[in-house]
Amino acid sequence: MRSPDLFDYKLGTAIVLIIQARFKEKIAMNGEAGKPQSHIIAALSYLLGFITGLIFLYVEPYNEDPFVRFHARQSIGFSVAWFAINVIMGVFIAVLPQFLSVIFGFILDLANIGLAIYWVILMYKAYSGERYRIPELADIVDSIAGSPAI
C-alpha cells in the first residue's frame, strides 16, 4: 500500500471544493439557507384548519409574508364555514323526522367528502405557489379582516 502524498491531498481538496460550490449553487437557487419556504408554510396553514391558520397568521417570521398571510386567512375562513355547515345541518338532522334526517345525513356526508377533497386541493394549490381565492368566501374574509391579503 502506498502512502498518501501531496497529489492525494490536492485531489481531495479539489473534490471538497467542487462539492461545496455545487451546494452553494443549490442554496442560491432555492433561496437563502435557513429561511422557510413560504409555499410549504402556506400549505401547512390548511392542515389543522383555523388552528394552524391562526398560528401562521400571528407567528413572527410568517406573518410578514403576504402569501402565507393570504392562505392562513383563507384557511380560517374555510374551516369556520365547514364547521358552520356541519352545525347547521346537524341541527336540521336532530329536529327533522326520521326519513328526512336520513336524507339530510346523506347530504351532509356527501358535503363533507366534497369539502375534504376541496381542502386537499387548497393545500396543493398553496404548495404549488398559486394564490387561489375561494369564490365568495375570500371576499367575506377580506371584508372581515379589513383589507385584502395581497
QUIURWO-V376898 format. One record per pair of residues at least 4 apart in sequence whose ideal C-beta (glycine too) atoms are under 8 Angstrom apart, sorted by the first residue. I is the first residue (numbers start at 1). J is the second residue. Records with the same first field share a line. If there is no record, write none. Layout:
I: J  J
This chain:
4: 8  9
5: 9
6: 10
7: 11
8: 12
9: 13
10: 14
11: 15
12: 16
13: 17
14: 18
15: 19
16: 20
17: 21
18: 22
19: 23
20: 24
21: 25
22: 26
23: 27
24: 28
25: 29
26: 30
27: 31  32  33
30: 37
31: 35  37
35: 61
36: 40  41  61  62
37: 41
38: 42  62  65  67  68
39: 43  67  126  127  128  129
40: 44  127
41: 45  56  62  65  68
42: 56  67  68  70  71  72  126  127
43: 47  71  123  124  126  127
44: 52  56
45: 52  53  55  56  57  68  71  72  75  126
46: 52  53  71  75  78  119  122  123  126
47: 52  123
48: 52
49: 53  75  76  78  79  82  83
50: 54  75  76  79  80
51: 55
52: 56  72  75
53: 57  72  73  74  75  76  79
54: 58  72  76
55: 59
56: 62  63  68  71  72
57: 62  63  69  72  73  76
58: 63
59: 63
60: 64
61: 65
62: 68  69  72
63: 68  69
65: 69
66: 70  149  150
67: 71  129  131
68: 72
69: 73  149
70: 74  131  149  150
71: 75  122  126  131
72: 76
73: 77  141  145  149
74: 78  122  133  134  137  138  141  149
75: 79  122
76: 80  141
77: 81  134  137  138  140  141  144
78: 82  119  122  134  137
79: 83
80: 84
81: 85  137
82: 86  115  119
83: 87
84: 88
85: 89  108  111  115
86: 90  108  112
87: 91
88: 92
89: 93  104  107  108  111
90: 94  108
91: 95
92: 96  101  104
93: 101  104  105  108
94: 101
96: 100  101  104
97: 101
98: 102
99: 103
100: 104
101: 105
102: 106
103: 107
104: 108
105: 109
106: 110
107: 111
108: 112
109: 113
110: 114
111: 115
112: 116
113: 117
114: 118
115: 119
116: 120
117: 121
118: 122
119: 123
120: 124
121: 125
122: 126  132  134
123: 127
124: 128
125: 130  132
126: 130  132
133: 138
134: 138
136: 140
137: 141
138: 142
139: 143
140: 144
141: 145
142: 147  148  149
145: 149
